[in-house]
Amino acid sequence: MLIRNIEIWGTVISLQVPDVSTTEARFKTASDSAQQFYELINRSFSTYLIDSEVARLRRNELAITDASSNVKMVWNKCLELRELTQRAFDPWAVPGGFDPSGFVKGWAAQESLRFFTEQGIEHIQINAGGDVVVRGGVDSTTPWLVGVQHPDFRDQIAKTYELFDGAIASSGTYERGAHIIDPRVGVPAVGARAATVVGPDAGVADALATALVVDGRDSVNWMGDEAFRNYSFWAVDKSGDGAWSYQQQ
């Protein structure tokens, strides 16, 4: 397995490609391009870099109409997801203003697939701090195995998915505790202790996992929307050991 680990965004992005599917030179070229893209995204979207576009938006020093195409696209996608989730996901309802972190990490991982496609790499797993994108399986007959960490025991796997193509995003208490806020009331979310969303797009899955932690079982009010037909949901209740799943038929 060819592996490249990139430390950025306060996490590690792990790129994995079966060594039989490409050459080390092609993998390096694709990985270098992906890293440059991640660094660009960090410079644009970081809430910690004072000169990032998002930081300037938060200080009202930049109008969204004057932002880069990437920032405009993310802004508009977040608006769409805010409406679809009935504000369970709302990047504007956070201290300091607009913070799209709950969408950008998955979106950037998804977008970076193109650098590997350009090099003819058809089998890959990108793990961006728990937001996972896979393509092509390990090979044409073997799916990628993606484990979801237990919300209470970091050394245990609560659920395992087998995927050839798609994305998985998880959210919950895990290591950071009650860091997810219900944007409609401004207090820590009480919907679910952990949530995982599987679907075709990692950015959307990332945002929906956050919304699922906020709303828990009340997510049924929005998860049946036609826009989420290709997504499946799994959550652990806030109290007790109850877990449940949902997928449109």
C-alpha positions as YAML, in Angstrom:
chain: A
units: angstrom
residues:
- id: 1
  name: MET
  ca: [0.00, 0.00, 0.00]
- id: 2
  name: LEU
  ca: [1.29, 3.45, -0.94]
- id: 3
  name: ILE
  ca: [0.58, 5.90, 1.91]
- id: 4
  name: ARG
  ca: [1.02, 9.64, 2.34]
- id: 5
  name: ASN
  ca: [0.06, 11.40, 5.58]
- id: 6
  name: ILE
  ca: [-0.42, 15.17, 5.47]
- id: 7
  name: GLU
  ca: [-0.76, 17.19, 8.67]
- id: 8
  name: ILE
  ca: [-3.09, 20.13, 8.09]
- id: 9
  name: TRP
  ca: [-6.31, 21.68, 9.44]
- id: 10
  name: GLY
  ca: [-5.42, 20.44, 12.91]
- id: 11
  name: THR
  ca: [-5.72, 16.84, 11.76]
- id: 12
  name: VAL
  ca: [-4.05, 14.32, 9.46]
- id: 13
  name: ILE
  ca: [-5.18, 13.52, 5.93]
- id: 14
  name: SER
  ca: [-4.16, 9.99, 5.01]
- id: 15
  name: LEU
  ca: [-3.92, 9.05, 1.33]
- id: 16
  name: GLN
  ca: [-3.82, 5.31, 0.60]
- id: 17
  name: VAL
  ca: [-3.46, 3.64, -2.79]
- id: 18
  name: PRO
  ca: [-2.84, -0.07, -3.43]
- id: 19
  name: ASP
  ca: [0.70, -0.30, -4.78]
- id: 20
  name: VAL
  ca: [-0.39, -2.66, -7.56]
- id: 21
  name: SER
  ca: [-2.71, -0.01, -9.05]
- id: 22
  name: THR
  ca: [-0.11, 2.63, -9.92]
- id: 23
  name: THR
  ca: [3.54, 3.61, -9.70]
- id: 24
  name: GLU
  ca: [5.22, 5.45, -6.85]
- id: 25
  name: ALA
  ca: [5.96, 8.33, -9.22]
- id: 26
  name: ARG
  ca: [2.30, 8.77, -10.20]
- id: 27
  name: PHE
  ca: [1.20, 8.50, -6.58]
- id: 28
  name: LYS
  ca: [3.73, 11.14, -5.56]
- id: 29
  name: THR
  ca: [2.61, 13.50, -8.33]
- id: 30
  name: ALA
  ca: [-1.05, 13.14, -7.34]
- id: 31
  name: SER
  ca: [-0.29, 13.44, -3.62]
- id: 32
  name: ASP
  ca: [1.82, 16.56, -4.15]
- id: 33
  name: SER
  ca: [-1.04, 18.18, -6.08]
- id: 34
  name: ALA
  ca: [-3.52, 17.16, -3.39]
- id: 35
  name: GLN
  ca: [-1.34, 18.66, -0.66]
- id: 36
  name: GLN
  ca: [-1.05, 21.94, -2.54]
- id: 37
  name: PHE
  ca: [-4.84, 21.98, -2.86]
- id: 38
  name: TYR
  ca: [-5.32, 21.31, 0.88]
- id: 39
  name: GLU
  ca: [-2.94, 24.16, 1.68]
- id: 40
  name: LEU
  ca: [-4.92, 26.47, -0.61]
- id: 41
  name: ILE
  ca: [-8.15, 25.46, 1.12]
- id: 42
  name: ASN
  ca: [-6.56, 26.10, 4.50]
- id: 43
  name: ARG
  ca: [-5.44, 29.59, 3.42]
- id: 44
  name: SER
  ca: [-8.97, 30.33, 2.18]
- id: 45
  name: PHE
  ca: [-11.16, 28.77, 4.88]
- id: 46
  name: SER
  ca: [-9.19, 28.72, 8.14]
- id: 47
  name: THR
  ca: [-10.83, 30.60, 11.00]
- id: 48
  name: TYR
  ca: [-7.41, 30.83, 12.69]
- id: 49
  name: LEU
  ca: [-5.42, 32.52, 9.90]
- id: 50
  name: ILE
  ca: [-6.21, 36.21, 10.17]
- id: 51
  name: ASP
  ca: [-5.83, 36.81, 6.44]
- id: 52
  name: SER
  ca: [-7.98, 33.91, 5.23]
- id: 53
  name: GLU
  ca: [-11.07, 34.77, 3.24]
- id: 54
  name: VAL
  ca: [-13.33, 33.22, 5.87]
- id: 55
  name: ALA
  ca: [-11.64, 35.21, 8.65]
- id: 56
  name: ARG
  ca: [-12.16, 38.38, 6.63]
- id: 57
  name: LEU
  ca: [-15.80, 37.44, 5.99]
- id: 58
  name: ARG
  ca: [-16.27, 36.94, 9.71]
- id: 59
  name: ARG
  ca: [-14.87, 40.44, 10.39]
- id: 60
  name: ASN
  ca: [-17.02, 41.95, 7.61]
- id: 61
  name: GLU
  ca: [-13.86, 42.97, 5.77]
- id: 62
  name: LEU
  ca: [-14.82, 40.95, 2.70]
- id: 63
  name: ALA
  ca: [-18.17, 40.67, 0.95]
- id: 64
  name: ILE
  ca: [-19.14, 37.24, -0.33]
- id: 65
  name: THR
  ca: [-19.62, 38.76, -3.78]
- id: 66
  name: ASP
  ca: [-15.89, 39.57, -3.81]
- id: 67
  name: ALA
  ca: [-14.72, 36.17, -2.53]
- id: 68
  name: SER
  ca: [-13.01, 33.49, -4.59]
- id: 69
  name: SER
  ca: [-15.03, 30.96, -6.57]
- id: 70
  name: ASN
  ca: [-14.30, 28.21, -4.02]
- id: 71
  name: VAL
  ca: [-15.53, 30.31, -1.10]
- id: 72
  name: LYS
  ca: [-18.65, 31.39, -3.00]
- id: 73
  name: MET
  ca: [-19.44, 27.77, -3.87]
- id: 74
  name: VAL
  ca: [-19.04, 26.63, -0.27]
- id: 75
  name: TRP
  ca: [-21.12, 29.56, 0.98]
- id: 76
  name: ASN
  ca: [-23.97, 28.69, -1.40]
- id: 77
  name: LYS
  ca: [-23.81, 24.96, -0.62]
- id: 78
  name: CYS
  ca: [-23.95, 25.72, 3.10]
- id: 79
  name: LEU
  ca: [-27.02, 27.92, 2.50]
- id: 80
  name: GLU
  ca: [-28.66, 25.02, 0.70]
- id: 81
  name: LEU
  ca: [-27.83, 22.50, 3.43]
- id: 82
  name: ARG
  ca: [-28.98, 24.91, 6.15]
- id: 83
  name: GLU
  ca: [-32.40, 25.06, 4.52]
- id: 84
  name: LEU
  ca: [-32.60, 21.31, 3.82]
- id: 85
  name: THR
  ca: [-31.73, 20.39, 7.42]
- id: 86
  name: GLN
  ca: [-34.10, 22.99, 8.86]
- id: 87
  name: ARG
  ca: [-31.09, 24.78, 10.40]
- id: 88
  name: ALA
  ca: [-29.73, 21.74, 12.24]
- id: 89
  name: PHE
  ca: [-26.65, 22.57, 10.17]
- id: 90
  name: ASP
  ca: [-26.03, 26.31, 10.22]
- id: 91
  name: PRO
  ca: [-22.47, 27.64, 9.75]
- id: 92
  name: TRP
  ca: [-23.65, 31.20, 10.43]
- id: 93
  name: ALA
  ca: [-25.03, 30.47, 13.91]
- id: 94
  name: VAL
  ca: [-21.65, 30.09, 15.59]
- id: 95
  name: PRO
  ca: [-19.56, 32.51, 17.66]
- id: 96
  name: GLY
  ca: [-17.68, 34.88, 15.38]
- id: 97
  name: GLY
  ca: [-19.86, 34.33, 12.33]
- id: 98
  name: PHE
  ca: [-19.62, 32.13, 9.26]
- id: 99
  name: ASP
  ca: [-17.61, 28.95, 9.90]
- id: 100
  name: PRO
  ca: [-18.03, 26.26, 7.21]
- id: 101
  name: SER
  ca: [-15.61, 23.80, 8.85]
- id: 102
  name: GLY
  ca: [-18.39, 21.23, 9.15]
- id: 103
  name: PHE
  ca: [-18.59, 21.06, 5.36]
- id: 104
  name: VAL
  ca: [-15.19, 22.06, 4.02]
- id: 105
  name: LYS
  ca: [-13.09, 19.13, 5.25]
- id: 106
  name: GLY
  ca: [-15.27, 16.54, 3.55]
- id: 107
  name: TRP
  ca: [-15.70, 18.71, 0.47]
- id: 108
  name: ALA
  ca: [-11.95, 19.23, 0.08]
- id: 109
  name: ALA
  ca: [-11.31, 15.49, 0.40]
- id: 110
  name: GLN
  ca: [-13.93, 14.84, -2.27]
- id: 111
  name: GLU
  ca: [-12.51, 17.52, -4.58]
- id: 112
  name: SER
  ca: [-8.97, 16.18, -4.27]
- id: 113
  name: LEU
  ca: [-9.95, 12.91, -5.93]
- id: 114
  name: ARG
  ca: [-9.43, 14.60, -9.27]
- id: 115
  name: PHE
  ca: [-5.67, 14.74, -8.83]
- id: 116
  name: PHE
  ca: [-5.55, 10.97, -8.60]
- id: 117
  name: THR
  ca: [-7.94, 10.48, -11.50]
- id: 118
  name: GLU
  ca: [-5.64, 12.66, -13.60]
- id: 119
  name: GLN
  ca: [-2.83, 10.19, -12.88]
- id: 120
  name: GLY
  ca: [-4.96, 7.19, -13.81]
- id: 121
  name: ILE
  ca: [-5.31, 6.06, -10.19]
- id: 122
  name: GLU
  ca: [-8.67, 4.29, -9.84]
- id: 123
  name: HIS
  ca: [-8.33, 2.74, -6.37]
- id: 124
  name: ILE
  ca: [-7.88, 5.13, -3.45]
- id: 125
  name: GLN
  ca: [-8.93, 5.95, 0.09]
- id: 126
  name: ILE
  ca: [-8.68, 9.51, 1.44]
- id: 127
  name: ASN
  ca: [-9.23, 9.84, 5.19]
- id: 128
  name: ALA
  ca: [-9.45, 13.49, 6.22]
- id: 129
  name: GLY
  ca: [-9.64, 13.26, 9.98]
- id: 130
  name: GLY
  ca: [-12.59, 10.86, 9.89]
- id: 131
  name: ASP
  ca: [-14.21, 12.10, 6.69]
- id: 132
  name: VAL
  ca: [-13.45, 9.26, 4.29]
- id: 133
  name: VAL
  ca: [-13.71, 9.13, 0.51]
- id: 134
  name: VAL
  ca: [-13.09, 5.88, -1.37]
- id: 135
  name: ARG
  ca: [-12.95, 4.91, -5.02]
- id: 136
  name: GLY
  ca: [-12.68, 1.61, -6.86]
- id: 137
  name: GLY
  ca: [-12.31, -0.66, -3.84]
- id: 138
  name: VAL
  ca: [-8.93, -2.04, -2.84]
- id: 139
  name: ASP
  ca: [-9.29, -3.83, -6.15]
- id: 140
  name: SER
  ca: [-12.21, -4.66, -8.43]
- id: 141
  name: THR
  ca: [-13.48, -7.40, -6.10]
- id: 142
  name: THR
  ca: [-12.44, -6.16, -2.63]
- id: 143
  name: PRO
  ca: [-14.20, -3.21, -0.97]
- id: 144
  name: TRP
  ca: [-12.54, -0.71, 1.30]
- id: 145
  name: LEU
  ca: [-13.33, -1.37, 4.98]
- id: 146
  name: VAL
  ca: [-14.07, 1.77, 6.96]
- id: 147
  name: GLY
  ca: [-14.52, 1.50, 10.72]
- id: 148
  name: VAL
  ca: [-16.47, 4.00, 12.83]
- id: 149
  name: GLN
  ca: [-15.00, 4.71, 16.24]
- id: 150
  name: HIS
  ca: [-17.10, 3.90, 19.29]
- id: 151
  name: PRO
  ca: [-18.33, 7.18, 20.83]
- id: 152
  name: ASP
  ca: [-17.25, 6.16, 24.32]
- id: 153
  name: PHE
  ca: [-14.21, 3.95, 23.75]
- id: 154
  name: ARG
  ca: [-11.67, 5.33, 21.29]
- id: 155
  name: ASP
  ca: [-9.94, 1.95, 20.88]
- id: 156
  name: GLN
  ca: [-13.14, 0.19, 19.78]
- id: 157
  name: ILE
  ca: [-14.98, 0.11, 16.46]
- id: 158
  name: ALA
  ca: [-18.74, 0.54, 16.73]
- id: 159
  name: LYS
  ca: [-19.61, -0.17, 13.11]
- id: 160
  name: THR
  ca: [-17.82, -1.17, 9.92]
- id: 161
  name: TYR
  ca: [-18.78, -0.28, 6.36]
- id: 162
  name: GLU
  ca: [-17.71, -1.98, 3.14]
- id: 163
  name: LEU
  ca: [-17.54, 0.43, 0.21]
- id: 164
  name: PHE
  ca: [-16.19, 0.41, -3.32]
- id: 165
  name: ASP
  ca: [-17.20, 4.01, -4.06]
- id: 166
  name: GLY
  ca: [-18.59, 6.73, -1.85]
- id: 167
  name: ALA
  ca: [-17.99, 8.75, 1.27]
- id: 168
  name: ILE
  ca: [-18.43, 8.35, 5.01]
- id: 169
  name: ALA
  ca: [-18.49, 11.14, 7.59]
- id: 170
  name: SER
  ca: [-18.86, 10.79, 11.35]
- id: 171
  name: SER
  ca: [-19.53, 13.32, 14.07]
- id: 172
  name: GLY
  ca: [-20.09, 13.19, 17.79]
- id: 173
  name: THR
  ca: [-18.59, 13.66, 21.22]
- id: 174
  name: TYR
  ca: [-15.55, 11.44, 20.62]
- id: 175
  name: GLU
  ca: [-12.41, 13.28, 21.69]
- id: 176
  name: ARG
  ca: [-13.66, 16.87, 21.78]
- id: 177
  name: GLY
  ca: [-16.65, 16.40, 24.05]
- id: 178
  name: ALA
  ca: [-19.82, 18.45, 23.62]
- id: 179
  name: HIS
  ca: [-18.39, 20.79, 20.95]
- id: 180
  name: ILE
  ca: [-21.37, 20.62, 18.59]
- id: 181
  name: ILE
  ca: [-23.88, 23.38, 19.28]
- id: 182
  name: ASP
  ca: [-27.56, 23.35, 18.37]
- id: 183
  name: PRO
  ca: [-27.57, 26.50, 16.21]
- id: 184
  name: ARG
  ca: [-31.22, 27.23, 16.87]
- id: 185
  name: VAL
  ca: [-30.84, 27.60, 20.64]
- id: 186
  name: GLY
  ca: [-27.09, 28.11, 21.14]
- id: 187
  name: VAL
  ca: [-26.50, 25.25, 23.58]
- id: 188
  name: PRO
  ca: [-24.71, 21.89, 23.20]
- id: 189
  name: ALA
  ca: [-26.56, 19.48, 20.93]
- id: 190
  name: VAL
  ca: [-28.62, 16.79, 22.66]
- id: 191
  name: GLY
  ca: [-29.88, 14.83, 19.66]
- id: 192
  name: ALA
  ca: [-27.31, 12.06, 19.36]
- id: 193
  name: ARG
  ca: [-24.00, 11.03, 20.92]
- id: 194
  name: ALA
  ca: [-22.55, 9.93, 17.61]
- id: 195
  name: ALA
  ca: [-23.66, 9.99, 13.99]
- id: 196
  name: THR
  ca: [-22.42, 8.57, 10.71]
- id: 197
  name: VAL
  ca: [-23.63, 9.40, 7.22]
- id: 198
  name: VAL
  ca: [-22.77, 7.43, 4.07]
- id: 199
  name: GLY
  ca: [-23.36, 8.78, 0.58]
- id: 200
  name: PRO
  ca: [-21.86, 9.92, -2.70]
- id: 201
  name: ASP
  ca: [-20.45, 13.27, -1.53]
- id: 202
  name: ALA
  ca: [-18.17, 13.74, 1.50]
- id: 203
  name: GLY
  ca: [-18.96, 17.42, 1.98]
- id: 204
  name: VAL
  ca: [-22.69, 16.78, 2.19]
- id: 205
  name: ALA
  ca: [-22.14, 13.73, 4.41]
- id: 206
  name: ASP
  ca: [-19.95, 15.84, 6.71]
- id: 207
  name: ALA
  ca: [-22.65, 18.48, 7.15]
- id: 208
  name: LEU
  ca: [-25.41, 15.89, 7.59]
- id: 209
  name: ALA
  ca: [-23.46, 14.07, 10.29]
- id: 210
  name: THR
  ca: [-23.29, 17.32, 12.26]
- id: 211
  name: ALA
  ca: [-27.01, 17.94, 11.71]
- id: 212
  name: LEU
  ca: [-27.78, 14.41, 12.84]
- id: 213
  name: VAL
  ca: [-25.96, 14.96, 16.15]
- id: 214
  name: VAL
  ca: [-28.01, 18.12, 16.64]
- id: 215
  name: ASP
  ca: [-31.43, 16.66, 15.87]
- id: 216
  name: GLY
  ca: [-31.05, 12.96, 16.70]
- id: 217
  name: ARG
  ca: [-34.27, 11.08, 16.03]
- id: 218
  name: ASP
  ca: [-35.98, 14.36, 15.09]
- id: 219
  name: SER
  ca: [-33.85, 14.27, 11.94]
- id: 220
  name: VAL
  ca: [-36.66, 12.27, 10.35]
- id: 221
  name: ASN
  ca: [-38.28, 15.67, 9.77]
- id: 222
  name: TRP
  ca: [-35.70, 16.40, 7.04]
- id: 223
  name: MET
  ca: [-33.66, 13.30, 6.17]
- id: 224
  name: GLY
  ca: [-36.42, 11.99, 3.92]
- id: 225
  name: ASP
  ca: [-35.94, 14.91, 1.53]
- id: 226
  name: GLU
  ca: [-35.39, 13.85, -2.07]
- id: 227
  name: ALA
  ca: [-31.98, 15.58, -1.97]
- id: 228
  name: PHE
  ca: [-30.79, 12.90, 0.49]
- id: 229
  name: ARG
  ca: [-32.13, 9.86, -1.36]
- id: 230
  name: ASN
  ca: [-28.66, 8.39, -1.85]
- id: 231
  name: TYR
  ca: [-27.57, 8.89, 1.76]
- id: 232
  name: SER
  ca: [-27.90, 6.54, 4.72]
- id: 233
  name: PHE
  ca: [-27.86, 7.57, 8.38]
- id: 234
  name: TRP
  ca: [-26.74, 5.83, 11.57]
- id: 235
  name: ALA
  ca: [-26.78, 7.34, 15.05]
- id: 236
  name: VAL
  ca: [-26.25, 6.49, 18.71]
- id: 237
  name: ASP
  ca: [-28.78, 8.06, 21.06]
- id: 238
  name: LYS
  ca: [-27.61, 10.77, 23.44]
- id: 239
  name: SER
  ca: [-28.54, 8.66, 26.46]
- id: 240
  name: GLY
  ca: [-28.24, 4.90, 26.77]
- id: 241
  name: ASP
  ca: [-26.88, 2.49, 24.17]
- id: 242
  name: GLY
  ca: [-29.67, 2.71, 21.63]
- id: 243
  name: ALA
  ca: [-28.63, 3.02, 18.00]
- id: 244
  name: TRP
  ca: [-30.76, 3.43, 14.90]
- id: 245
  name: SER
  ca: [-30.41, 3.81, 11.16]
- id: 246
  name: TYR
  ca: [-32.38, 5.27, 8.27]
- id: 247
  name: GLN
  ca: [-32.26, 5.03, 4.50]
- id: 248
  name: GLN
  ca: [-34.90, 5.99, 1.99]
- id: 249
  name: GLN
  ca: [-36.49, 3.09, 0.17]
...
